[in-house]
């Protein structure tokens, strides 16, 4: 299992079909991650409103569109 001191966060919002696809990809990995809805936070909504889904780890961000290979590279597998 990939390990890191910094947590992974998948930014999404309900009803976003691209977010559902990204979630399915991330769930196929062995990483622990938080699933955060940007609509619950005005600052996150402003930052990621037109970019979701986004997988983040610290200052690193993987913006959609990404596939399984790009995801594996991002998490270091």
VENRA-V338274 format. One record per backbone hydrogen bond with DSSP energy under -1.0 kcal/mol. NH is the residue of the N-H (numbers start at 1). CO is the residue of the C=O. If there is no record, write none. Layout:
nh: [NH,NH]
co: [CO,CO]
This chain:
nh: [9,10,11,12,16,20,21,22,23,24,25,26,27,29,34,36,38,40,41,45,46,47,48,49,51,52,54,55,56,57,60,62,64,71,72,73,74,75,77]
co: [56,34,54,36,13,16,17,18,19,20,21,22,23,26,8,10,12,37,38,41,42,43,44,45,48,48,11,62,9,60,57,55,53,67,68,69,70,71,72]
